[in-house]
Amino acid sequence: MKWDPDKYTQFSSHRDRPFFDLTARIAASSPRRVVDLGCGTGALTAAIAARWPGAQVTGVDSSRDMIEAARGLEDVPPNLDFVHGRIEDWEPAPGTGVVVSNAALQWVPGHQDLLQRWAMALDDGAWLAVQVPGNFNAPSHVLLRELAASAEWAGKLQGVLRHSDAVDEPEDYLALLTEAGFAADVWETTYQQVLYGTDPVLDWVRGTALRPVINALSEADFFQFEAEYAELLEEAYPSEGWGTVFPFRRLFMVGRKQGQASGGSFPRGR
């Protein structure tokens, strides 16, 4: 799928916060290898490399545009590199101490099987930290799916969009990690994001949920589709005068594989 790094980072202050809320719960002290799966533009992966300067940190992303942007970052720490590749094809190498995936696994059908595979392959003491959006039943996504399934668009968008089962519920991820031998912390947060400007929710989804539609339609068709979708979003997310509230639910899971290897316990509080 074609990604636009500039569009994705338009709301970086909102998109970055879940990453730091997630990684704050990783208590690894001195991992040898750290991997960021779905690293995007690499800016957040660089923060990981700065946190653990003694680790070899690798960012992996399936988008060549994102990897190009990541490799073009200024002041990249010497312990950081970026690799183009699919998350589905990645396997943890021996000595991998931390695996992070922030807002990426929702794009991978059957990612639960991947999580189980990684969990089994990771060394004792390794940390696995994942965040996925949990807003697939929010108006932004429901309206998008309904419009795509309408008589006008179904023929061109059949099978393009993921449905409400793109991610599981927190209790499912807790069971998955616990049964795989992890001491797990799983939670959810709904951020009451305040967006600004004209059609701010549309601007947001242009960087994420709308990408499959952009890739599937001609320029003229997408212009029409987007105009219809914009009207629906304006009604669902009215401006309050001081901004537009866009609630965003996110699911978090952090776990440490049980064993005698070095690592750490969960920090107190959040």
N, C-alpha and C positions, 0 to 999 in steps of 0.2 A: 504494500500500500504506500502511496506517495504521501510524504509528510512535509510540512512547511515549518522549519525551525523558528522562523521569525514569528509566525502566527501562534505557534505553541507557547512561546515565551512572552506573549503579549500580557498575560496575567500572571507573571512569574511570582509575584508576592503572594497570591492565593495558591498557586500550584505548588510552590516550594514548601509551604508550611507543613503539609502532611508528611513530607519526606523527613523533616527535622523532628516532628513528633514521633515518627516511626523509629528513626535511628537513635534517638535519645534513650530508647529502651534496650539498646544493645550494650551489654556490659563487658564485652570482650576487651581485654587489656592490651595484648600484643599479638594479634593474629599475623600469620605469615603471608597468607593470600586472602584477598578480599575481591569479590566480584559483584558488579552492579549490572543486573540483567534488565535490559530496556533502559539504557543510560541516557537516551535522548541527546541533548546538546552537550552533555558532559559536565555542565557547571556544578551540578550536585555531586557527581562522582569526584570532582576535584576537592569538594569539601570532605569527602570520605578519605581521600589520600592525605589531606592535611591533618585529619584527626589521627590517622595511624601512619606516620611517616616511615616506620620500619617495615611496613607491609608492601607487598607488590599488589597494586590495585589495578583491576582491569574492568573497563566498561564495555558492554556488549550491546549492540543494537542491530536490528534487521534493516534499518533505513540507512542507505548510503548517504543521504543528505544530512541526517543527524550525525553520523560518524564523521563526515567531512567538517561539520560545524564544530564537533568536539575536538577534532585534531587541530582546529584553527584557534583554540582558546589561547589566550595570553597567560604567561606565567604558570604553565602546567607543571605541577610537582614532578620531580624526576622519577618517582615511584609509580607513576600513572601511565597507562597506555589504553588504547581503544581498539576494539576488534569488531569488524563487521560480521554478523552471524545471526542466525535465528535462535531465539530462546529455546525452541523445541529441540534443537540439536546440541545444546550445551550439557556437559556433564562435569560434576565437581572433580577436580584433580586432587590427589592426596595432599594434605596440608592446607586445604582451603578452610579458613577459619570463620569467615563471615560471607554470607550470600544475601544480597539486598535486591529486591525487585519492587520498584515504586511505580504504581499506576501503569503497569504493563501487562500483567497476566490476564486481565479481562479480555484482551485481544486474542488470547490463545485458547481455542476450544479444547476442553478436556485438561485444563491446567492442573486440576486436582491430581491427575495421574503423574504429572511432572513433579508436583510437590512431594508426592509419596516417593518417587524415584530418587529425587535429590536427598530427601530425608534419610533414606536407607543408605545412600552412598556417602554421605558426609561423615567425617570422623567424629568420635566422641568429643564433646566440648565445643563443637562448631555451632555457630549461630545462623539462624535463618530468619530473615525479616522481610515481610511482604505487606504492601498496601495496595488495595484495589478499590475503585469507586463502587459505592453501593447504591447509586441513584438511578438504576435502570427502570425503576417504576415512578420516577419523578416526571412531572409534566413535560420537561424538555425532551425526554426520551420517548415517553408514551406518544406524544403528539408527532414526533418524528417517525415512529414506526407506523402510526395510523395513517399519516399522509403518504408514506411510501407504499402502504398496502391499499391505498384508494384505487378506484377504477382508472383514474388518470395516470397513475405512476406504477402500478403493480407490474405491468409488463416489462418495465425497464429496471425495476429495483427488486425484483423477486430474489430473495435469498441474500441480499446485500447487507442488511443490518442484522446484528445480533439481537437476541430477544431478552426477555426479563430474566432468563436463567444463565446469563453470562457469568455471574458469580454466585457463590453459595452464601449462606447466612453465617454469622460469627460462630454459632455453636457447631456447625459442620467443620469449619477450619480448626476449631479447638480440638474436636475429636480426631481429626486427621493427624495433627501434630502430636497429640498425646499418645495415640495408638502407635505412632512411629518412633516413640521413645524420647520425645522432647518434653522438657518443662516449658510450658507455653503460656503466653499472655496474649489474649485476644480481646479486642474491644472495638467499639465503633464511635465515631464522632460525626455530628452534623454541624458543619461550619455555616453560619449565617453570613454568607459572603455578600458584601455590598459592592455592586458594580456600577460604573459611571459611563456616561456617554449615550449616544443614540444606538438603539438596538444592542445593548451590552451583552445580553444572554446569547443572541445570535453570534456576536463576535466571539464569545467563549466557545460555543460548540463548533465554530468554524475550525478551531484548532484541534478538535478531538472527534466528537460524535458525528460530525458532518463529513469527515474525511472519506469514508467509504462512498458516500453519495457523490461527493465531488469527483472521485475517481471513476464512478460508474456512468455519469451522465456527460453529455456534450456540454459545451459552455453555454449554449442557448437554453438547453433544457434545465441546467442547474440554475441559471438566472431566474427562470420561472418558478422552479421548485423552491428556491430560497425565498422568493418574494411571498409565496403562499405560507411557508413555514414561519417567516418573520411575523406575519399577521397573527398567527396562532400564539407565538411566543409573547408578543406584546400584550395579548389579552391574559395569558397565564401568569405573566410576570410584569405587572404594571409598575411604572415609575412612581416612587413615593415623593418625588420632588427633590429629596436630598440624596437619591440614588435608587437603584433597583436591587431588591433583595433576591439572591439566588441561593437557596439552601442547597448544600451539597453534602450528602452522606458518604463517609469513607469507612472502610473496614481495615483493621490493622491486625497483624499477627506477628509475634516475635517469639522465637523459641530457641532453647539451648539443648543440644543433644546430650543426654545423660551419660556420664562416664567420668574418668579421672583426668581427662586432658585439661590443659589450662583454659581458662575462660573467665567467667565471673557470674555473679548472681544478679537478679534483676534489681535495679536501683529502686529505692523507696520513692513512692509517689510518681506523679507525671509532671 
